[in-house]
Amino acid sequence: MKKPSQSNWFSSLLALLFALLLFFNANASGSISNVSGTNQIYDEMLYNIPVQLEYDQDKYFVSGYEETVNVHLSSANRIQLNLESNEDTRNFQVVADLSKTPLGTSEIQLRVKGLSTAVTAEIEPKTITVTVEKKVTKSFSVEAQLPETIEAEGYKVEKVAVSPKTVEITTGEETAKAINRVVAPLSNVKQSVDTIKQTVNVQALDSKGQVLSIQNPAPQVKVVVDLSLPSKEVGLTISATGSPPTSVEHYTFTLSEQKVEIRGTKSVLDAINTIELPVDVSNIKSSMKKTIKIPTNADYIVSPEEVEVTINPVFVGTDTSFSETSGGQSSTTTASSSQMIPNPLPPSESPASSSSTSSTSSSTSTESSVANDIENGSSSEPVN
């Protein structure tokens, strides 16, 4: 039979072992939790990453490939991922090694070059198709290619000048054989333009009009095209604006030009039949002339650019209008007279200096005439 002291010692040792077991188990669980918490993966999707071709550029010309791809980056290092994602701090490139690629068309595997080991990348798509040819340079004459809208809008081409007239095209040997013509394609022009001046990159076309691959950037030429714009005559209408005096009922207008010529594209000319001419009649109480600029916009050109308008006010309750006399004084023109004309005097009583056509007569002029007759010894008896 064991002694009581030995039993207590054994129990204490057993308890200590259990305590140590629980302690190490708890620490191990915490460590595993911490490790799993730090293994987070970050990722970024990058679009339109340029493809770098590795080949002898002095001997070969490469065409027909996709110039950009998408790249998916992932890393547990957020800082390093951000550096590679930012275009300004990025170290990696997407490259296609063509050093051992034969002439003709081939499919090439893409790879990432210069990427940090802390970051992984996936390229989409993983391959590109390229055409490799021997490099050649030839001279070609250049012709201007006008927009289709020029003819559709009724323009007439007067003169076309291209400078320089010939350019050197660098391309593949087989592509050069397929070049049918080299053109300078002009972009659409604004309406009502009578001269086109553009500097453009040339294009090489085959016999079907399809664009062929040539050096990038392509040669540039300057093109100047003189055009005649379609034109037609349109009438002018007056639109009175402003606040006329209360005494004026309305105005009559006389134009120095009844019609003007407008020039522009066919679609613009078809939509215009008359041009409204605004005339400000504020505070106009007598006949006057104004020079008015004809309204226009960027869609058409008008000739002449201005006309002279004579403005005549017609007053309320009458057909009377004011006009300027040669001496600068205003006089009244009356369509119908309401004045009364008195009976004429007998010849013996008419003064020598008085007018027989006067529309008014006063008692003062009559007395003066009688006094003159008495002084000259004439009879002053009234005539029955």
C-alpha positions in Angstrom: 0.0 0.0 0.0 1.4 3.4 -1.2 2.1 6.1 1.3 -0.1 9.3 1.2 2.9 11.5 0.4 3.7 9.5 -2.7 0.1 9.7 -4.0 0.0 13.5 -3.6 3.3 13.8 -5.5 2.0 11.7 -8.4 -1.2 13.7 -8.6 0.7 17.0 -8.7 3.0 15.8 -11.5 0.0 14.6 -13.5 -1.7 18.0 -13.1 1.4 19.8 -14.2 1.7 17.7 -17.4 -2.0 18.5 -18.3 -1.3 22.2 -17.7 1.7 22.2 -19.9 -0.2 20.4 -22.6 -3.0 22.9 -22.6 -0.6 25.8 -22.6 1.4 24.6 -25.7 -1.9 23.7 -27.5 -3.3 27.2 -27.0 -0.1 28.9 -28.2 0.0 26.7 -31.3 -3.6 27.6 -32.2 -2.8 31.3 -31.8 0.2 31.0 -34.1 -1.7 29.1 -36.8 -4.4 31.8 -36.6 -1.8 34.6 -37.0 -0.1 32.9 -40.0 -3.4 32.4 -41.8 -4.3 36.0 -41.2 -1.1 37.3 -42.9 -1.4 35.2 -46.1 -4.0 37.5 -47.9 -3.5 37.7 -51.7 -4.1 41.0 -53.6 -4.6 41.3 -57.3 -5.0 43.9 -60.1 -6.1 43.7 -63.7 -4.1 45.9 -66.1 -5.5 46.7 -69.6 -3.8 47.7 -72.9 -0.3 46.8 -71.9 1.9 47.2 -75.0 3.7 44.2 -76.5 7.4 44.6 -77.1 8.8 42.7 -80.1 12.4 41.4 -80.0 13.9 41.1 -83.5 16.4 42.6 -85.9 14.7 45.8 -86.9 17.3 46.6 -89.5 16.6 43.4 -91.5 12.9 42.6 -90.9 9.5 44.2 -90.9 6.8 42.7 -88.6 3.1 43.3 -89.0 -0.3 41.8 -88.4 -0.1 41.5 -84.6 -2.1 42.7 -81.6 -0.1 45.6 -80.2 -1.6 45.4 -76.6 -2.7 42.7 -74.2 -4.3 42.6 -70.7 -2.2 41.4 -67.7 -3.6 40.1 -64.4 -1.2 40.7 -61.4 -1.4 39.1 -58.0 0.8 39.3 -54.8 0.7 39.0 -51.0 2.8 42.2 -51.0 0.5 45.1 -51.5 3.2 47.7 -51.8 5.1 45.7 -54.5 1.8 45.1 -56.4 1.0 48.8 -56.4 4.5 49.6 -57.8 4.0 47.2 -60.7 0.4 48.3 -61.3 1.4 52.0 -61.6 2.5 52.8 -65.2 5.1 55.3 -63.9 6.8 52.9 -61.4 6.3 49.6 -63.4 9.4 47.4 -64.1 7.9 44.6 -66.2 7.3 44.3 -69.9 5.3 41.9 -72.1 7.6 40.7 -74.8 7.5 38.4 -77.9 10.9 36.9 -78.9 11.0 36.8 -82.7 14.7 36.2 -83.1 14.2 32.6 -84.3 10.9 33.2 -86.1 10.9 32.3 -89.8 9.6 34.5 -92.6 5.9 34.4 -93.0 3.1 34.2 -90.4 3.6 32.5 -87.0 2.0 32.3 -83.6 4.3 33.5 -80.8 4.2 32.9 -77.1 4.2 36.0 -74.9 6.1 36.3 -71.7 6.6 38.8 -68.9 10.1 40.3 -68.4 11.4 42.2 -65.5 8.6 41.4 -63.0 9.3 41.3 -59.3 9.6 37.8 -57.8 7.0 38.9 -55.2 4.4 39.3 -58.0 2.9 36.8 -60.4 1.3 37.6 -63.8 -1.1 36.1 -66.3 -1.2 37.4 -69.8 -4.5 37.6 -71.8 -4.1 36.4 -74.6 -1.1 34.3 -74.1 0.0 34.3 -77.8 -0.1 36.7 -80.8 0.1 36.1 -84.5 2.8 37.9 -86.4 3.9 38.2 -90.0 7.7 38.6 -90.6 9.0 39.9 -93.9 12.3 41.3 -95.2 12.4 45.1 -94.8 12.4 47.3 -97.9 12.0 51.1 -98.6 10.5 52.4 -101.8 9.3 55.8 -103.2 5.7 56.4 -104.1 3.7 59.3 -105.4 0.9 60.6 -103.1 -2.6 61.6 -104.1 -5.1 63.4 -101.9 -8.2 61.4 -100.8 -11.1 63.8 -100.3 -14.0 63.0 -97.9 -17.1 61.7 -99.6 -19.1 64.6 -98.1 -17.3 67.0 -100.5 -19.2 65.6 -103.6 -22.4 64.9 -101.6 -22.6 68.5 -100.4 -22.2 69.9 -103.9 -18.6 71.3 -103.6 -16.6 71.8 -106.8 -12.9 71.1 -106.5 -10.9 73.8 -108.2 -7.3 72.9 -107.3 -5.5 70.2 -105.2 -1.9 70.6 -104.0 0.1 67.9 -102.2 3.5 68.6 -100.6 5.8 66.7 -100.9 4.5 64.9 -104.0 6.4 61.7 -103.3 7.3 59.9 -100.0 9.4 56.9 -99.0 7.5 54.0 -97.6 9.2 51.4 -95.4 7.4 48.0 -95.2 7.7 44.3 -95.8 9.0 43.0 -99.2 5.7 41.2 -100.1 3.6 44.1 -98.8 5.5 46.6 -101.0 4.6 44.5 -104.0 0.9 44.8 -103.1 0.9 48.6 -102.8 -1.4 50.0 -105.6 -1.4 53.6 -104.5 -0.4 55.9 -101.6 -3.0 58.4 -100.4 -3.3 61.3 -98.0 -6.8 60.9 -96.5 -8.4 64.2 -95.5 -10.8 64.4 -92.6 -14.3 66.0 -92.9 -14.3 69.7 -93.0 -16.5 72.3 -91.4 -19.4 73.7 -93.5 -19.0 76.8 -95.6 -15.2 76.3 -95.9 -13.8 77.1 -99.3 -10.2 76.0 -98.7 -9.0 72.8 -96.9 -5.6 72.8 -95.4 -4.5 69.6 -93.5 -1.3 67.8 -92.6 -2.0 64.1 -92.6 -0.2 60.7 -92.4 -0.2 58.8 -95.7 -1.7 55.4 -96.2 -0.7 52.5 -98.5 -3.7 50.8 -100.3 -3.9 47.6 -102.3 -5.9 47.2 -105.5 -9.1 46.6 -103.4 -8.6 49.8 -101.4 -7.6 48.0 -98.2 -5.0 49.7 -95.9 -1.7 47.9 -95.8 0.8 47.9 -92.9 3.7 50.3 -93.3 6.2 52.0 -90.9 4.8 53.7 -87.8 4.6 56.7 -87.7 3.9 57.0 -91.4 5.3 59.8 -93.6 3.3 63.1 -93.5 2.3 65.4 -96.3 0.5 68.8 -96.4 -2.6 69.0 -98.6 -4.3 72.2 -99.8 -7.7 72.0 -101.6 -9.4 75.0 -103.2 -13.2 74.5 -103.4 -16.1 76.4 -104.9 -19.1 76.4 -102.6 -22.6 75.9 -104.0 -24.6 79.2 -103.9 -28.1 80.6 -104.4 -30.0 83.9 -104.0 -32.4 84.4 -101.2 -34.7 87.3 -100.2 -34.5 89.6 -97.2 -37.4 90.2 -94.8 -37.5 93.0 -92.2 -38.2 92.3 -88.6 -38.7 95.5 -86.5 -37.2 95.3 -83.0 -37.0 97.7 -80.1 -39.6 100.1 -78.7 -41.0 102.7 -81.1 -42.4 106.1 -79.8 -46.1 106.0 -78.8 -46.9 108.5 -81.6 -45.7 106.1 -84.3 -48.2 103.5 -85.6 -45.8 101.5 -87.8 -42.8 101.9 -90.1 -42.2 101.4 -93.8 -38.8 100.1 -94.9 -36.8 100.4 -98.1 -33.8 98.1 -98.8 -30.8 98.9 -100.9 -30.7 95.2 -101.8 -33.8 93.0 -102.2 -31.8 89.7 -102.5 -28.4 88.5 -101.3 -26.2 85.5 -102.3 -25.4 82.8 -99.8 -22.8 80.1 -100.2 -22.6 76.8 -98.2 -23.2 73.1 -98.4 -26.1 71.8 -100.4 -28.0 70.6 -97.3 -27.6 74.1 -95.7 -28.7 76.0 -98.8 -31.8 73.8 -99.3 -33.0 74.8 -95.8 -32.8 78.6 -96.4 -35.2 80.6 -98.6 -35.1 84.0 -96.8 -33.0 85.7 -94.3 -34.7 87.8 -91.5 -33.1 91.2 -91.0 -33.6 92.7 -87.5 -33.9 96.5 -87.5 -34.0 98.4 -84.3 -36.7 101.2 -84.5 -36.4 102.5 -80.9 -37.0 106.3 -80.6 -37.1 106.8 -84.4 -39.5 109.7 -85.2 -38.2 110.8 -88.6 -37.0 109.1 -91.8 -33.5 107.8 -91.5 -31.0 105.3 -93.0 -29.2 102.5 -91.2 -26.5 100.1 -92.4 -27.5 96.6 -91.1 -25.2 93.6 -91.0 -26.9 90.6 -92.4 -27.2 87.7 -89.9 -25.1 84.7 -90.7 -23.4 81.7 -88.9 -20.6 79.2 -89.5 -22.9 77.2 -91.9 -22.9 79.6 -94.8 -21.3 82.8 -96.2 -23.5 85.8 -97.3 -22.7 88.4 -99.9 -23.0 91.4 -99.5 -22.4 91.2 -95.8 -24.5 94.3 -95.0 -27.3 96.4 -96.6 -28.7 99.9 -96.2 -32.2 100.3 -94.8 -34.3 103.4 -95.1 -36.8 103.6 -92.2 -40.0 105.8 -92.5 -42.3 106.2 -89.5 -46.0 106.4 -90.0 -47.8 108.2 -87.2 -51.0 107.2 -85.3 -54.2 108.5 -86.9 -52.7 109.8 -90.1 -50.8 108.7 -93.1 -48.1 111.2 -92.2 -44.5 110.4 -91.9 -41.4 112.6 -91.2 -38.6 112.9 -93.6 -35.4 114.9 -93.6 -35.2 118.0 -95.9 -32.1 119.0 -97.8 -31.3 121.6 -95.1 -31.5 119.2 -92.3 -34.9 120.5 -91.1 -37.9 118.1 -90.8 -41.0 118.8 -92.7 -44.5 117.2 -92.8 -45.7 115.2 -95.7 -49.5 114.7 -95.7 -51.4 112.3 -97.9 -54.8 114.1 -97.4 -55.2 117.8 -96.4 -57.6 119.1 -93.8 -56.8 122.7 -94.0 -59.4 125.3 -95.3 -58.5 127.7 -98.1 -60.2 131.3 -97.8 -61.8 133.2 -100.7 -59.3 135.1 -102.8 -59.3 139.0 -102.7 -60.3 141.1 -105.7 -57.5 142.1 -108.0 -57.7 145.8 -107.0 -57.1 144.9 -103.3 -54.4 142.3 -103.8 -51.0 143.6 -102.7 -48.3 143.3 -105.3 -46.1 141.3 -102.9 -48.6 138.8 -101.7 -48.8 135.2 -103.1 -52.0 134.1 -104.8 -51.4 130.5 -103.8 -51.2 131.0 -100.1 -53.2 128.4 -98.2 -54.0 130.8 -95.3 -54.9 134.6 -95.0 -54.9 136.9 -91.9 -56.8 140.1 -91.1 -53.4 141.8 -90.7 -52.5 141.3 -94.4 -56.0 142.6 -95.5 -55.7 145.8 -93.5 -52.2 146.4 -94.8 -53.5 146.0 -98.4 -56.4 148.6 -97.8 -54.0 151.1 -96.3 -51.8 150.9 -99.3 -54.8 151.5 -101.6 -55.8 154.7 -99.7 -52.2 156.0 -99.8 -52.1 155.5 -103.5 -55.4 157.2 -104.1 -57.4 154.1 -104.9 -61.0 153.5 -103.9 -61.4 151.8 -100.6 -65.0 150.9 -101.1 -65.7 147.3 -100.6 -66.7 145.2 -103.6 -70.2 143.8 -103.4 
